Every structure is written in structure tokens, then in C-alpha cells.
Amino acid sequence: MTKRLQSTNLHKSFGKAFERLEDWAINPWRRYSILLIVLLIGFFLGSSIGMINGTLALMDPVGAFFTVLILEVMVRLRRNWQLGERNSLSLELIDSARIGILYGLLLEGFKLL
């Protein structure tokens, strides 16, 4: 027995939030700015993961496992979404976050050497 969610204004608004973001990002400057923000957030998360694991040195395998898990989920999501849409904002956001995380981890790895 599945329950159907109520169709409230809040539910409708959250359901269409990504569509509104794509409409807002039609302008190239807005699109580049949101991609840059996601890239910098990914960089911050990647450098934070590397810094915390480097400082504590207790949970290196666990941190590496979760980092690889997050990156693999991003790759799988991109592969599934790539079949349907060609130049989608969601694909670009996933790519930008993935590049930011990898770049942050790479720079933290060089700092720890």
C-alpha cells in the first residue's frame, strides 16, 4: 500500500526548483557562475576531506572509501543521465563538482608529501 504525497504548494515548488534553475541559467554568464560556484564548493570539500584525513590519520581507509564511493556515484549518475539529455545543466554541475573534489584532493595530497 503506497501513500500518495499531498500536492501542496511547497511540494510543487520543490518539484519545479531544478527546472527553474535551468531556466535561470540559460544566460551564459549565469551558467558559468553557477558552475564556478559548484567547482569551488567541490574544491573546498575535496581539500577538507584530505586535510581531515591527513590530520587525524586514524580514518584514512574509511575516508578514501567514502571519497571513491561519492566519485563513483557521480560517474554513474552522469552515465545514466547522458543517454537522455545532451547539454544539460545537471551533467555540467556533476562534472564541475567532480573536478573540484578531485582537484582539492590532489592539491592536499601534494601538501601532505
MOPAC internal coordinates of N, CA, C and O (Angstrom, degrees):
PM7 1SCF
backbone

  N    0.0000 0     0.00 0     0.00 0    0    0    0
  C    1.4434 1     0.00 0     0.00 0    1    0    0
  C    1.5294 1   108.54 1     0.00 0    2    1    0
  O    1.2310 1   120.58 1   -68.48 1    3    2    1
  N    1.3007 1   116.50 1   111.52 1    3    2    1
  C    1.4567 1   120.50 1   179.79 1    5    3    2
  C    1.5183 1   109.54 1  -100.75 1    6    5    3
  O    1.2310 1   121.55 1   -39.32 1    7    6    5
  N    1.3062 1   114.63 1   140.68 1    7    6    5
  C    1.4571 1   119.91 1   178.56 1    9    7    6
  C    1.5238 1   108.48 1   -95.99 1   10    9    7
  O    1.2310 1   121.21 1   -40.71 1   11   10    9
  N    1.2672 1   115.29 1   139.29 1   11   10    9
  C    1.4540 1   120.44 1   176.83 1   13   11   10
  C    1.5241 1   108.47 1   -91.11 1   14   13   11
  O    1.2310 1   120.75 1   -43.70 1   15   14   13
  N    1.3241 1   116.17 1   136.30 1   15   14   13
  C    1.4550 1   119.82 1  -179.64 1   17   15   14
  C    1.5234 1   110.39 1   -72.17 1   18   17   15
  O    1.2310 1   121.39 1   -30.99 1   19   18   17
  N    1.3050 1   114.95 1   149.01 1   19   18   17
  C    1.4565 1   119.01 1   177.78 1   21   19   18
  C    1.5205 1   109.83 1   -69.47 1   22   21   19
  O    1.2310 1   120.65 1   -35.10 1   23   22   21
  N    1.2896 1   116.36 1   144.90 1   23   22   21
  C    1.4582 1   121.40 1   179.88 1   25   23   22
  C    1.5254 1   108.89 1   -93.57 1   26   25   23
  O    1.2310 1   120.93 1  -102.05 1   27   26   25
  N    1.3247 1   115.82 1    77.95 1   27   26   25
  C    1.4572 1   120.87 1   179.18 1   29   27   26
  C    1.5149 1   109.93 1   -92.92 1   30   29   27
  O    1.2310 1   120.65 1   -10.12 1   31   30   29
  N    1.3098 1   116.35 1   169.88 1   31   30   29
  C    1.4618 1   120.50 1   178.80 1   33   31   30
  C    1.5260 1   111.04 1   -64.62 1   34   33   31
  O    1.2310 1   120.43 1   142.79 1   35   34   33
  N    1.3231 1   116.78 1   -37.21 1   35   34   33
  C    1.4599 1   120.32 1   178.72 1   37   35   34
  C    1.5242 1   110.90 1   -65.44 1   38   37   35
  O    1.2310 1   120.38 1   137.72 1   39   38   37
  N    1.3170 1   116.87 1   -42.28 1   39   38   37
  C    1.4609 1   121.13 1   178.74 1   41   39   38
  C    1.5298 1   110.71 1   -63.81 1   42   41   39
  O    1.2310 1   120.08 1   137.25 1   43   42   41
  N    1.3167 1   117.45 1   -42.75 1   43   42   41
  C    1.4652 1   121.40 1   177.57 1   45   43   42
  C    1.5260 1   110.81 1   -64.48 1   46   45   43
  O    1.2310 1   120.60 1   140.12 1   47   46   45
  N    1.3249 1   116.46 1   -39.88 1   47   46   45
  C    1.4564 1   120.70 1  -178.28 1   49   47   46
  C    1.5181 1   111.51 1   -65.93 1   50   49   47
  O    1.2310 1   120.02 1   135.85 1   51   50   49
  N    1.3477 1   117.56 1   -44.15 1   51   50   49
  C    1.4608 1   119.85 1   177.97 1   53   51   50
  C    1.5156 1   112.07 1   -69.30 1   54   53   51
  O    1.2310 1   120.52 1   149.86 1   55   54   53
  N    1.3134 1   116.62 1   -30.14 1   55   54   53
  C    1.4648 1   120.23 1   178.43 1   57   55   54
  C    1.5082 1   112.89 1   -67.44 1   58   57   55
  O    1.2310 1   120.35 1   149.41 1   59   58   57
  N    1.3115 1   116.94 1   -30.59 1   59   58   57
  C    1.4614 1   120.89 1  -178.34 1   61   59   58
  C    1.5270 1   112.78 1  -103.31 1   62   61   59
  O    1.2310 1   119.75 1  -169.50 1   63   62   61
  N    1.3082 1   118.08 1    10.50 1   63   62   61
  C    1.4677 1   120.82 1  -176.17 1   65   63   62
  C    1.5205 1   111.71 1   -65.43 1   66   65   63
  O    1.2310 1   120.07 1   138.08 1   67   66   65
  N    1.3308 1   117.47 1   -41.92 1   67   66   65
  C    1.4582 1   118.92 1  -178.00 1   69   67   66
  C    1.5238 1   111.01 1   -71.56 1   70   69   67
  O    1.2310 1   120.23 1   146.41 1   71   70   69
  N    1.3312 1   117.17 1   -33.59 1   71   70   69
  C    1.4619 1   119.56 1   175.49 1   73   71   70
  C    1.5203 1   110.66 1   -63.78 1   74   73   71
  O    1.2310 1   120.59 1   139.11 1   75   74   73
  N    1.3354 1   116.47 1   -40.89 1   75   74   73
  C    1.4651 1   119.67 1   177.63 1   77   75   74
  C    1.5123 1   111.37 1   -66.54 1   78   77   75
  O    1.2310 1   119.79 1   144.58 1   79   78   77
  N    1.3431 1   118.00 1   -35.42 1   79   78   77
  C    1.4543 1   120.81 1   176.76 1   81   79   78
  C    1.5266 1   110.82 1   -65.30 1   82   81   79
  O    1.2310 1   120.13 1   139.56 1   83   82   81
  N    1.3362 1   117.36 1   -40.44 1   83   82   81
  C    1.4635 1   120.20 1   177.18 1   85   83   82
  C    1.5178 1   111.41 1   -65.42 1   86   85   83
  O    1.2310 1   120.32 1   140.85 1   87   86   85
  N    1.3326 1   117.00 1   -39.15 1   87   86   85
  C    1.4623 1   119.62 1   176.61 1   89   87   86
  C    1.5207 1   111.17 1   -65.69 1   90   89   87
  O    1.2310 1   120.23 1   141.87 1   91   90   89
  N    1.3195 1   117.16 1   -38.13 1   91   90   89
  C    1.4527 1   121.55 1   178.93 1   93   91   90
  C    1.5228 1   110.63 1   -66.93 1   94   93   91
  O    1.2310 1   120.00 1   147.07 1   95   94   93
  N    1.3312 1   117.60 1   -32.93 1   95   94   93
  C    1.4600 1   122.07 1  -174.69 1   97   95   94
  C    1.5242 1   112.50 1   -90.42 1   98   97   95
  O    1.2310 1   119.45 1  -164.21 1   99   98   97
  N    1.3104 1   118.66 1    15.79 1   99   98   97
  C    1.4709 1   119.98 1   175.13 1  101   99   98
  C    1.5231 1   110.22 1   -64.90 1  102  101   99
  O    1.2310 1   120.64 1   143.03 1  103  102  101
  N    1.3200 1   116.38 1   -36.97 1  103  102  101
  C    1.4611 1   121.00 1   175.48 1  105  103  102
  C    1.5305 1   108.83 1   -64.09 1  106  105  103
  O    1.2310 1   119.23 1   -51.58 1  107  106  105
  N    1.3580 1   119.07 1   128.42 1  107  106  105
  C    1.4744 1   119.99 1  -176.09 1  109  107  106
  C    1.5295 1   114.15 1   -60.74 1  110  109  107
  O    1.2310 1   119.79 1   144.95 1  111  110  109
  N    1.3363 1   118.00 1   -35.05 1  111  110  109
  C    1.4626 1   119.23 1  -179.76 1  113  111  110
  C    1.5192 1   111.31 1   -67.40 1  114  113  111
  O    1.2310 1   120.84 1   141.39 1  115  114  113
  N    1.3043 1   116.00 1   -38.61 1  115  114  113
  C    1.4624 1   119.07 1   177.60 1  117  115  114
  C    1.5248 1   110.59 1   -67.53 1  118  117  115
  O    1.2310 1   120.73 1   140.51 1  119  118  117
  N    1.3279 1   116.20 1   -39.49 1  119  118  117
  C    1.4623 1   120.94 1   179.44 1  121  119  118
  C    1.5305 1   110.38 1   -62.73 1  122  121  119
  O    1.2310 1   120.86 1   133.83 1  123  122  121
  N    1.3300 1   115.96 1   -46.17 1  123  122  121
  C    1.4678 1   119.71 1   179.28 1  125  123  122
  C    1.5268 1   111.57 1   -65.70 1  126  125  123
  O    1.2310 1   120.52 1   144.03 1  127  126  125
  N    1.3266 1   116.61 1   -35.97 1  127  126  125
  C    1.4681 1   118.28 1  -179.56 1  129  127  126
  C    1.5270 1   111.24 1   -67.85 1  130  129  127
  O    1.2310 1   120.03 1   138.42 1  131  130  129
  N    1.3487 1   117.55 1   -41.58 1  131  130  129
  C    1.4718 1   118.74 1   179.51 1  133  131  130
  C    1.5222 1   110.42 1   -68.75 1  134  133  131
  O    1.2310 1   120.08 1   144.95 1  135  134  133
  N    1.3346 1   117.46 1   -35.05 1  135  134  133
  C    1.4672 1   119.93 1   176.92 1  137  135  134
  C    1.5237 1   111.25 1   -67.26 1  138  137  135
  O    1.2310 1   120.34 1   141.57 1  139  138  137
  N    1.3372 1   116.96 1   -38.43 1  139  138  137
  C    1.4581 1   120.19 1   177.66 1  141  139  138
  C    1.5255 1   111.42 1   -66.79 1  142  141  139
  O    1.2310 1   120.43 1   141.01 1  143  142  141
  N    1.3266 1   116.79 1   -38.99 1  143  142  141
  C    1.4687 1   120.28 1   177.90 1  145  143  142
  C    1.5250 1   110.39 1   -63.29 1  146  145  143
  O    1.2310 1   120.10 1   137.04 1  147  146  145
  N    1.3277 1   117.41 1   -42.96 1  147  146  145
  C    1.4688 1   120.88 1   179.50 1  149  147  146
  C    1.5289 1   109.99 1   -67.36 1  150  149  147
  O    1.2310 1   119.92 1   141.82 1  151  150  149
  N    1.3329 1   117.75 1   -38.18 1  151  150  149
  C    1.4671 1   121.32 1   177.06 1  153  151  150
  C    1.5289 1   110.77 1   -61.52 1  154  153  151
  O    1.2310 1   120.24 1   135.95 1  155  154  153
  N    1.3210 1   117.14 1   -44.05 1  155  154  153
  C    1.4682 1   120.54 1  -179.79 1  157  155  154
  C    1.5284 1   111.66 1   -69.56 1  158  157  155
  O    1.2310 1   120.09 1   144.31 1  159  158  157
  N    1.3233 1   117.44 1   -35.69 1  159  158  157
  C    1.4656 1   119.56 1   175.59 1  161  159  158
  C    1.5240 1   110.07 1   -65.56 1  162  161  159
  O    1.2310 1   120.31 1   138.44 1  163  162  161
  N    1.3352 1   117.02 1   -41.56 1  163  162  161
  C    1.4668 1   120.56 1   175.96 1  165  163  162
  C    1.5228 1   111.46 1   -62.56 1  166  165  163
  O    1.2310 1   120.55 1   139.19 1  167  166  165
  N    1.3262 1   116.56 1   -40.81 1  167  166  165
  C    1.4677 1   120.31 1   177.33 1  169  167  166
  C    1.5236 1   110.70 1   -62.01 1  170  169  167
  O    1.2310 1   120.53 1   137.27 1  171  170  169
  N    1.3269 1   116.59 1   -42.73 1  171  170  169
  C    1.4622 1   120.51 1   178.70 1  173  171  170
  C    1.5287 1   110.91 1   -62.65 1  174  173  171
  O    1.2310 1   120.42 1   135.92 1  175  174  173
  N    1.3347 1   116.81 1   -44.08 1  175  174  173
  C    1.4627 1   119.80 1   179.11 1  177  175  174
  C    1.5278 1   111.40 1   -65.04 1  178  177  175
  O    1.2310 1   120.22 1   137.88 1  179  178  177
  N    1.3348 1   117.18 1   -42.12 1  179  178  177
  C    1.4651 1   120.49 1   179.13 1  181  179  178
  C    1.5150 1   112.34 1   -63.72 1  182  181  179
  O    1.2310 1   120.72 1   136.93 1  183  182  181
  N    1.3485 1   116.24 1   -43.07 1  183  182  181
  C    1.4612 1   117.99 1   179.53 1  185  183  182
  C    1.5316 1   110.90 1   -71.15 1  186  185  183
  O    1.2310 1   120.12 1   148.48 1  187  186  185
  N    1.3284 1   117.38 1   -31.52 1  187  186  185
  C    1.4691 1   119.73 1   177.51 1  189  187  186
  C    1.5229 1   111.30 1   -67.90 1  190  189  187
  O    1.2310 1   120.43 1   138.14 1  191  190  189
  N    1.3276 1   116.79 1   -41.86 1  191  190  189
  C    1.4680 1   120.01 1   178.12 1  193  191  190
  C    1.5252 1   110.03 1   -61.43 1  194  193  191
  O    1.2310 1   120.67 1   134.39 1  195  194  193
  N    1.3241 1   116.32 1   -45.61 1  195  194  193
  C    1.4653 1   119.56 1   179.75 1  197  195  194
  C    1.5126 1   112.62 1   -65.82 1  198  197  195
  O    1.2310 1   120.38 1   141.46 1  199  198  197
  N    1.3164 1   116.89 1   -38.54 1  199  198  197
  C    1.4604 1   120.43 1  -178.61 1  201  199  198
  C    1.5294 1   110.94 1   -69.10 1  202  201  199
  O    1.2310 1   120.37 1   137.12 1  203  202  201
  N    1.3183 1   116.90 1   -42.88 1  203  202  201
  C    1.4681 1   120.06 1  -179.13 1  205  203  202
  C    1.5262 1   110.20 1   -66.35 1  206  205  203
  O    1.2310 1   120.31 1   135.59 1  207  206  205
  N    1.3296 1   117.01 1   -44.41 1  207  206  205
  C    1.4632 1   119.14 1   178.90 1  209  207  206
  C    1.5199 1   111.84 1   -66.93 1  210  209  207
  O    1.2310 1   120.06 1   144.39 1  211  210  209
  N    1.3250 1   117.50 1   -35.61 1  211  210  209
  C    1.4566 1   119.96 1   178.74 1  213  211  210
  C    1.5169 1   112.87 1   -70.35 1  214  213  211
  O    1.2310 1   120.27 1   146.31 1  215  214  213
  N    1.3085 1   117.10 1   -33.69 1  215  214  213
  C    1.4575 1   121.06 1  -178.93 1  217  215  214
  C    1.5222 1   111.77 1   -76.83 1  218  217  215
  O    1.2310 1   120.26 1   132.91 1  219  218  217
  N    1.3139 1   117.10 1   -47.09 1  219  218  217
  C    1.4609 1   120.01 1  -176.92 1  221  219  218
  C    1.5194 1   112.64 1   -76.30 1  222  221  219
  O    1.2310 1   120.53 1   139.32 1  223  222  221
  N    1.3099 1   116.59 1   -40.68 1  223  222  221
  C    1.4715 1   123.62 1  -179.32 1  225  223  222
  C    1.5308 1   112.17 1    54.81 1  226  225  223
  O    1.2310 1   120.75 1  -157.51 1  227  226  225
  N    1.3150 1   116.18 1    22.49 1  227  226  225
  C    1.4588 1   120.22 1   178.00 1  229  227  226
  C    1.5239 1   111.81 1  -104.45 1  230  229  227
  O    1.2310 1   120.91 1   146.75 1  231  230  229
  N    1.3194 1   115.87 1   -33.25 1  231  230  229
  C    1.4525 1   119.89 1  -172.58 1  233  231  230
  C    1.5257 1   111.21 1  -118.22 1  234  233  231
  O    1.2310 1   119.63 1  -141.17 1  235  234  233
  N    1.3140 1   118.31 1    38.83 1  235  234  233
  C    1.4558 1   120.74 1  -179.62 1  237  235  234
  C    1.5243 1   112.81 1   -60.52 1  238  237  235
  O    1.2310 1   118.82 1   131.98 1  239  238  237
  N    1.3366 1   119.86 1   -48.02 1  239  238  237
  C    1.4717 1   118.30 1   179.44 1  241  239  238
  C    1.5209 1   113.43 1   -65.62 1  242  241  239
  O    1.2310 1   120.16 1   143.56 1  243  242  241
  N    1.3227 1   117.30 1   -36.44 1  243  242  241
  C    1.4612 1   120.75 1   179.74 1  245  243  242
  C    1.5285 1   110.36 1   -68.46 1  246  245  243
  O    1.2310 1   120.31 1   136.23 1  247  246  245
  N    1.3132 1   117.01 1   -43.77 1  247  246  245
  C    1.4574 1   121.01 1   177.74 1  249  247  246
  C    1.5174 1   112.08 1   -63.96 1  250  249  247
  O    1.2310 1   120.46 1   139.39 1  251  250  249
  N    1.3140 1   116.72 1   -40.61 1  251  250  249
  C    1.4650 1   120.43 1   177.45 1  253  251  250
  C    1.5149 1   110.76 1   -65.64 1  254  253  251
  O    1.2310 1   120.19 1   140.72 1  255  254  253
  N    1.3308 1   117.23 1   -39.28 1  255  254  253
  C    1.4632 1   120.94 1   178.72 1  257  255  254
  C    1.5260 1   111.13 1   -62.17 1  258  257  255
  O    1.2310 1   120.21 1   132.43 1  259  258  257
  N    1.3294 1   117.20 1   -47.57 1  259  258  257
  C    1.4602 1   119.76 1  -178.91 1  261  259  258
  C    1.5268 1   111.85 1   -67.77 1  262  261  259
  O    1.2310 1   120.28 1   145.08 1  263  262  261
  N    1.3286 1   117.08 1   -34.92 1  263  262  261
  C    1.4578 1   119.80 1   177.70 1  265  263  262
  C    1.5233 1   110.96 1   -65.70 1  266  265  263
  O    1.2310 1   120.46 1   133.90 1  267  266  265
  N    1.3177 1   116.73 1   -46.10 1  267  266  265
  C    1.4625 1   120.44 1   178.32 1  269  267  266
  C    1.5259 1   110.12 1   -64.98 1  270  269  267
  O    1.2310 1   120.16 1   142.54 1  271  270  269
  N    1.3238 1   117.30 1   -37.46 1  271  270  269
  C    1.4582 1   121.40 1   178.54 1  273  271  270
  C    1.5320 1   111.04 1   -62.87 1  274  273  271
  O    1.2310 1   120.30 1   134.86 1  275  274  273
  N    1.3213 1   117.02 1   -45.14 1  275  274  273
  C    1.4684 1   120.87 1   178.87 1  277  275  274
  C    1.5202 1   110.82 1   -63.15 1  278  277  275
  O    1.2310 1   120.23 1   135.88 1  279  278  277
  N    1.3222 1   117.17 1   -44.12 1  279  278  277
  C    1.4580 1   120.09 1  -179.45 1  281  279  278
  C    1.5254 1   111.81 1   -66.84 1  282  281  279
  O    1.2310 1   120.03 1   142.32 1  283  282  281
  N    1.3119 1   117.56 1   -37.68 1  283  282  281
  C    1.4650 1   120.16 1   178.12 1  285  283  282
  C    1.5250 1   111.90 1   -68.23 1  286  285  283
  O    1.2310 1   120.51 1   142.27 1  287  286  285
  N    1.3336 1   116.63 1   -37.73 1  287  286  285
  C    1.4625 1   119.44 1   176.23 1  289  287  286
  C    1.5223 1   109.91 1   -63.11 1  290  289  287
  O    1.2310 1   120.32 1   140.81 1  291  290  289
  N    1.3323 1   117.00 1   -39.19 1  291  290  289
  C    1.4662 1   120.21 1   177.77 1  293  291  290
  C    1.5230 1   111.42 1   -64.03 1  294  293  291
  O    1.2310 1   120.18 1   139.85 1  295  294  293
  N    1.3208 1   117.26 1   -40.15 1  295  294  293
  C    1.4655 1   120.81 1   178.76 1  297  295  294
  C    1.5296 1   110.20 1   -65.67 1  298  297  295
  O    1.2310 1   120.43 1   137.23 1  299  298  297
  N    1.3326 1   116.78 1   -42.77 1  299  298  297
  C    1.4654 1   120.18 1  -179.43 1  301  299  298
  C    1.5320 1   111.25 1   -66.06 1  302  301  299
  O    1.2310 1   120.64 1   139.26 1  303  302  301
  N    1.3383 1   116.39 1   -40.74 1  303  302  301
  C    1.4569 1   119.27 1   177.30 1  305  303  302
  C    1.5218 1   111.21 1   -62.23 1  306  305  303
  O    1.2310 1   120.91 1   138.20 1  307  306  305
  N    1.3160 1   115.86 1   -41.80 1  307  306  305
  C    1.4645 1   119.62 1  -179.49 1  309  307  306
  C    1.5209 1   110.32 1   -64.73 1  310  309  307
  O    1.2310 1   120.42 1   138.65 1  311  310  309
  N    1.3071 1   116.81 1   -41.35 1  311  310  309
  C    1.4646 1   120.49 1  -179.18 1  313  311  310
  C    1.5220 1   111.16 1   -64.61 1  314  313  311
  O    1.2310 1   119.92 1   140.45 1  315  314  313
  N    1.3399 1   117.76 1   -39.55 1  315  314  313
  C    1.4654 1   120.80 1   179.64 1  317  315  314
  C    1.5250 1   111.91 1   -71.18 1  318  317  315
  O    1.2310 1   120.04 1   140.86 1  319  318  317
  N    1.3387 1   117.53 1   -39.14 1  319  318  317
  C    1.4546 1   120.69 1  -178.65 1  321  319  318
  C    1.5178 1   112.38 1   -77.60 1  322  321  319
  O    1.2310 1   120.08 1   158.16 1  323  322  321
  N    1.3150 1   117.46 1   -21.84 1  323  322  321
  C    1.4541 1   120.59 1  -177.00 1  325  323  322
  C    1.5235 1   111.52 1   -67.69 1  326  325  323
  O    1.2310 1   119.87 1   152.84 1  327  326  325
  N    1.3172 1   117.85 1   -27.16 1  327  326  325
  C    1.4612 1   121.01 1  -178.48 1  329  327  326
  C    1.5244 1   111.52 1   -66.29 1  330  329  327
  O    1.2310 1   120.00 1   141.91 1  331  330  329
  N    1.3090 1   117.61 1   -38.09 1  331  330  329
  C    1.4534 1   120.70 1  -175.28 1  333  331  330
  C    1.5135 1   114.76 1   -86.17 1  334  333  331
  O    1.2310 1   120.02 1   138.27 1  335  334  333
  N    1.3061 1   117.56 1   -41.73 1  335  334  333
  C    1.4589 1   121.12 1  -172.64 1  337  335  334
  C    1.5218 1   109.73 1  -120.41 1  338  337  335
  O    1.2310 1   120.85 1   -31.22 1  339  338  337
  N    1.2951 1   115.97 1   148.78 1  339  338  337
  C    1.4656 1   120.18 1  -176.43 1  341  339  338
  C    1.5298 1   112.12 1   -94.87 1  342  341  339
  O    1.2310 1   120.42 1   120.04 1  343  342  341
  N    1.3158 1   116.81 1   -59.96 1  343  342  341
  C    1.4595 1   120.57 1  -175.29 1  345  343  342
  C    1.5268 1   109.26 1  -119.26 1  346  345  343
  O    1.2310 1   120.78 1  -113.77 1  347  346  345
  N    1.2851 1   116.10 1    66.23 1  347  346  345
  C    1.4515 1   121.53 1  -174.45 1  349  347  346
  C    1.5269 1   110.69 1   -92.90 1  350  349  347
  O    1.2310 1   121.52 1   -31.33 1  351  350  349
  N    1.3102 1   114.70 1   148.67 1  351  350  349
  C    1.4590 1   120.07 1   177.64 1  353  351  350
  C    1.5202 1   110.78 1   -66.25 1  354  353  351
  O    1.2310 1   120.05 1   145.34 1  355  354  353
  N    1.3245 1   117.50 1   -34.66 1  355  354  353
  C    1.4596 1   120.14 1  -179.40 1  357  355  354
  C    1.5294 1   111.46 1   -64.09 1  358  357  355
  O    1.2310 1   120.02 1   140.59 1  359  358  357
  N    1.3278 1   117.56 1   -39.41 1  359  358  357
  C    1.4703 1   120.03 1   176.81 1  361  359  358
  C    1.5205 1   111.12 1   -63.97 1  362  361  359
  O    1.2310 1   120.96 1   136.98 1  363  362  361
  N    1.3216 1   115.77 1   -43.02 1  363  362  361
  C    1.4594 1   119.21 1  -179.74 1  365  363  362
  C    1.5234 1   111.85 1   -67.07 1  366  365  363
  O    1.2310 1   120.10 1   144.63 1  367  366  365
  N    1.3408 1   117.41 1   -35.37 1  367  366  365
  C    1.4599 1   120.51 1   177.82 1  369  367  366
  C    1.5247 1   111.20 1   -67.24 1  370  369  367
  O    1.2310 1   120.37 1   138.81 1  371  370  369
  N    1.3307 1   116.90 1   -41.19 1  371  370  369
  C    1.4681 1   120.39 1   177.81 1  373  371  370
  C    1.5225 1   110.58 1   -64.40 1  374  373  371
  O    1.2310 1   120.44 1   136.50 1  375  374  373
  N    1.3252 1   116.76 1   -43.50 1  375  374  373
  C    1.4677 1   119.97 1   178.66 1  377  375  374
  C    1.5163 1   111.64 1   -63.05 1  378  377  375
  O    1.2310 1   120.86 1   137.41 1  379  378  377
  N    1.3255 1   115.96 1   -42.59 1  379  378  377
  C    1.4600 1   120.15 1  -179.09 1  381  379  378
  C    1.5322 1   111.20 1   -65.02 1  382  381  379
  O    1.2310 1   120.07 1   138.01 1  383  382  381
  N    1.3242 1   117.47 1   -41.99 1  383  382  381
  C    1.4682 1   120.37 1   178.41 1  385  383  382
  C    1.5252 1   110.61 1   -65.88 1  386  385  383
  O    1.2310 1   120.47 1   139.50 1  387  386  385
  N    1.3168 1   116.71 1   -40.50 1  387  386  385
  C    1.4669 1   120.40 1  -179.77 1  389  387  386
  C    1.5215 1   111.28 1   -64.97 1  390  389  387
  O    1.2310 1   120.33 1   137.45 1  391  390  389
  N    1.3255 1   116.97 1   -42.55 1  391  390  389
  C    1.4648 1   120.44 1   178.49 1  393  391  390
  C    1.5210 1   110.39 1   -64.98 1  394  393  391
  O    1.2310 1   120.18 1   139.24 1  395  394  393
  N    1.3320 1   117.26 1   -40.76 1  395  394  393
  C    1.4614 1   120.64 1   179.05 1  397  395  394
  C    1.5240 1   112.13 1   -63.65 1  398  397  395
  O    1.2310 1   119.96 1   136.94 1  399  398  397
  N    1.3213 1   117.68 1   -43.06 1  399  398  397
  C    1.4699 1   121.08 1   179.31 1  401  399  398
  C    1.5258 1   110.37 1   -64.28 1  402  401  399
  O    1.2310 1   120.42 1   134.40 1  403  402  401
  N    1.3260 1   116.81 1   -45.60 1  403  402  401
  C    1.4634 1   119.87 1  -179.82 1  405  403  402
  C    1.5207 1   111.83 1   -64.29 1  406  405  403
  O    1.2310 1   120.45 1   139.09 1  407  406  405
  N    1.3240 1   116.74 1   -40.91 1  407  406  405
  C    1.4608 1   120.27 1   179.95 1  409  407  406
  C    1.5289 1   110.91 1   -66.06 1  410  409  407
  O    1.2310 1   120.40 1   139.41 1  411  410  409
  N    1.3334 1   116.85 1   -40.59 1  411  410  409
  C    1.4648 1   120.05 1   177.69 1  413  411  410
  C    1.5188 1   112.09 1   -64.58 1  414  413  411
  O    1.2310 1   120.33 1   139.06 1  415  414  413
  N    1.3297 1   116.97 1   -40.94 1  415  414  413
  C    1.4732 1   120.46 1   177.20 1  417  415  414
  C    1.5179 1   111.64 1   -65.53 1  418  417  415
  O    1.2310 1   120.73 1   140.27 1  419  418  417
  N    1.3333 1   116.22 1   -39.73 1  419  418  417
  C    1.4567 1   120.11 1   179.96 1  421  419  418
  C    1.5274 1   111.62 1   -63.63 1  422  421  419
  O    1.2310 1   120.36 1   134.64 1  423  422  421
  N    1.3218 1   116.92 1   -45.36 1  423  422  421
  C    1.4661 1   119.67 1   179.33 1  425  423  422
  C    1.5172 1   112.04 1   -67.13 1  426  425  423
  O    1.2310 1   119.76 1   142.99 1  427  426  425
  N    1.3182 1   118.07 1   -37.01 1  427  426  425
  C    1.4625 1   119.85 1   176.26 1  429  427  426
  C    1.5110 1   111.22 1   -67.03 1  430  429  427
  O    1.2310 1   120.11 1   144.40 1  431  430  429
  N    1.3109 1   117.40 1   -35.60 1  431  430  429
  C    1.4652 1   120.38 1   176.75 1  433  431  430
  C    1.5223 1   111.24 1   -63.32 1  434  433  431
  O    1.2310 1   120.38 1   140.96 1  435  434  433
  N    1.3368 1   116.87 1   -39.04 1  435  434  433
  C    1.4693 1   118.89 1   177.56 1  437  435  434
  C    1.5144 1   111.75 1   -70.62 1  438  437  435
  O    1.2310 1   119.75 1   148.57 1  439  438  437
  N    1.3226 1   118.09 1   -31.43 1  439  438  437
  C    1.4677 1   120.84 1   177.20 1  441  439  438
  C    1.5168 1   110.87 1   -67.62 1  442  441  439
  O    1.2310 1   120.49 1   143.26 1  443  442  441
  N    1.3275 1   116.68 1   -36.74 1  443  442  441
  C    1.4588 1   120.20 1  -175.81 1  445  443  442
  C    1.5232 1   113.02 1   -77.84 1  446  445  443
  O    1.2310 1   120.38 1   164.67 1  447  446  445
  N    1.3402 1   116.88 1   -15.33 1  447  446  445
  C    1.4546 1   119.15 1   177.93 1  449  447  446
  C    1.4751 1   108.30 1   -71.51 1  450  449  447
  O    1.2310 1   120.10 1   180.00 1  451  450  449

